[in-house]
Each structure stands twice: as C-alpha cells, then as structure tokens.
C-alpha cells in the first residue's frame, strides 16, 4: 500500500510540473504574439553650467538634450 501511495504521489508531482511548464510556455507564446506599441519618448533640453574636470580641463557651459522613455 505504501509503494502505491508513493508512486501516485510521484506521478502527481510529475504531472503538476508538466502542467506548469505547459502553462508557462503558452503564456510566453501569447506574449510574443501580442504587438507592443512603441514606448513614448520625450526630449528635454537641459543647461549644464561650466565646470573644471579633475585633470584640469575647463568645460564651457552648454545645453544637453536628454531622451526620456515613458512606460
């Protein structure tokens, strides 16, 4: 009786793992099939003040354009 219960338990664990693998596979396939719209991007211009680097190079003040991706 003990061997029969042990075999049934192992079979249940194996079937449960297989079902989880199948479920995960189908979820991933569905996610691949859905087209994703491109993420919206915005560009901001930010002023940077002049500064001196650690090795003594002087950098003049300038403007940097920063891209921000909004999820």
C-alpha positions, 0 to 999 in steps of 0.5 A: 500500500505504501509503494502505491501511495508513493508512486501516485504521489510521484506521478502527481508531482510529475504531472503538476510540473508538466502542467506548469511548464505547459502553462508557462510556455503558452503564456510566453507564446501569447506574449510574443504574439501580442504587438507592443506599441512603441514606448513614448519618448520625450526630449528635454533640453537641459543647461549644464553650467561650466565646470573644471574636470579633475585633470584640469580641463575647463568645460564651457557651459552648454545645453544637453538634450536628454531622451526620456522613455515613458512606460 
